[in-house]
Amino acid sequence: MATGQISDPAHAGHRRRSERALQAVAFDAIGPRYDEVFPDRTGQTACGDWLLNELALGARVLDVGCGTGEPTARQLADGGLRVTGIDLSDGMLAAARRAVPEAELHRMDMYDLATPRAATAWGVPQLGPDAAGSFAAATAFFSLVLLPRAEIAAVLGRVRTLLRPGGLLALGTVEADLDDAPLPFLGRELRISGYLREELVQTLAAAGFEVEACTGHPYAPASTALPPEEQLFLRCRRTT
């Protein structure tokens, strides 16, 4: 295929990064309104309790798409875990630094985890290939939904690389049969992906995770502009 067409890897990478930058700008504008729209985080904090019960004090946890730091980074840091968070939105990271000053927070695209771009593009070599097996657990609450399905599978594999054998993954997502679909959200357009739960379990298994528990929570956001949704919370373990 000739260079410059969509299937060219360099062109595709540039396009992907441009789209991610636009999403980051959207979340800069959304800022703390996100927490206002989703005030009930019962399923998310229950996953946090699971991690606190499973992990030793001082264990390292990677929060993928940490947002404002509430509630997950705050909950885990308060419980004595060492939290490293990443997000692509400067506005979200600014809020997270205020909420969880003891956490190690970095601006970074989750797609570049465990790759050389962690260092070359983001200046975070501690989340590149040399970090393989260095985390006891990871969390990803409603962050992977912002990626196309092919990239979700890639990111899950990269998160697995960063986890030690038997490491834990707490995942929150929306149950929906969507792949990179445009949806309005708080006055912005975001591109959203989702899975039905059986397919999500299969995707996690292909990435090297065993799902130990999956719970569904019907949820109506605190906004008349957003429809009710079915949230899924999964507790997973790296299989090898």
DRENBA-203958 format. One record per residue (C-alpha): x, y, z. Coordinates in pm, whole numbers, plus 50000, padded with zeros to 5 digits. Example, Ala and Ser with C-alpha at 12.3 -4.5 7.8 and 13.67 -1.06 7.14 Angstrom:
<nodes>
512304955050780;513674989450714;
</nodes>
This chain:
<nodes>
500005000050000;501425034249910;502735056350187;500225082750293;497125060950277;495145053850590;496605019050640;500175032650652;501385027851013;503015062351041;499935079550903;497645059151126;499735067651432;499615104751355;495855103151304;495365084151628;497435108951827;495525138251676;492215122751774;493455115952128;494635152052159;491145164052069;489675141552338;492125155652592;491015190952505;487405180052553;488165166952901;490105198652985;486825217052926;484665191353105;486895191453413;485125187253748;481715185653579;482475148953517;482305141553890;479065161353914;477405140353643;478595107353795;478355112754171;477505076554259;480715056154242;479585026354452;480815000154205;484125017854162;484825021454534;483864984954587;486634975554344;488954998154541;488034979754861;488864946954685;492334959454596;492944972354948;491984938355091;494164919354843;497324940354842;500034946555099;500704981455229;503015000054995;502104979354689;502334998154360;499125004454166;498795020153821;495655041053767;495065042353391;493055073453312;493095087053665;490895117053582;490405140253881;491855114354120;488435108754275;487555084354402;490095057754307;493535073654343;492385090654664;490915058354806;493975037254729;496475063054855;494495067055177;494665029155214;498455029155206;499115019654844;501625037054616;499605051554331;500935060953989;498315077353769;498285087353405;495895108953206;496055128352883;494045158253007;495985186253175;492795198253340;492025164453491;495625160353609;495585194453776;492525183953976;494135150454060;497295167154187;495185188154422;493135158354538;495985133154575;499275152154614;501105121054733;500395101954410;502865100954120;500915115653829;501965118853465;500495132553146;500655103052910;498635084552647;497635050552783;498315035552439;502055041852493;502315022452819;505114996452820;506495009952491;509575031352413;507275061352356;506715062852731;510195078152748;510635094052407;507225110952380;506245116052745;509455115752949;508175087453168;510695059053120;509485043053444;506325032753253;508165019452949;509414984452864;511804983253160;508814985853396;507564951153306;506284932953612;506724962653845;503094968653950;500984947654185;497724960454038;496164983953786;492845001953760;491065015053451;487695030453528;485835043353220;489085052753044;489375024152795;485955033452653;487665062952484;489665039752255;488655019651948;488304982752027;491574973251854;493414997852078;491604985452390;492994950752323;496484965252276;496324985852595;495104956152799;498114936652678;500454964952773;498904968353117;499384930953161;503074935453076;503454960853357;501804937953614;503684911753808;502514875453763;499194872153942;498754909953940;495264924453972;493194945853736;490054964553840;488104976053537;485024997753497;483225002253167;479835006153005;478054975952859;477374985052496;478014970752153;479965000752021;483275006251844;484575041951819;481055056251792;480525094051819;478375103452119;477555137352277;478845142452632;478495174652832;478455196452525;481325178052356;481495149152113;483485119152229;484155086652048;483145057252266;483625019552252;482084991952459;481404954652474;478614931952582;479874914152891;480514880052734;482664895352462;484474916952716;485384886252921;486714869952604;488744901252520;490274901252867;491114864252841;492854870152508;494914897552675;496014873852954;493484880753230;491094858353418;487874875353529;487174866053890;484014887053926;481804908353701;478924929053834;476454951253653;475054983753791;472175002153618;473085038853637;471285070953548;473735100353521;472765132153704;471875149253378;468735147753167;470895149352850;472545115752915;470615082852891;470705055653158;473485030353114;474604996553242;477974999353410;480174968653442;482834964053710;485294935453670;487874921053905;490614903953707;493934886653762;496914882753530;496934845953440;500664840353376;
</nodes>
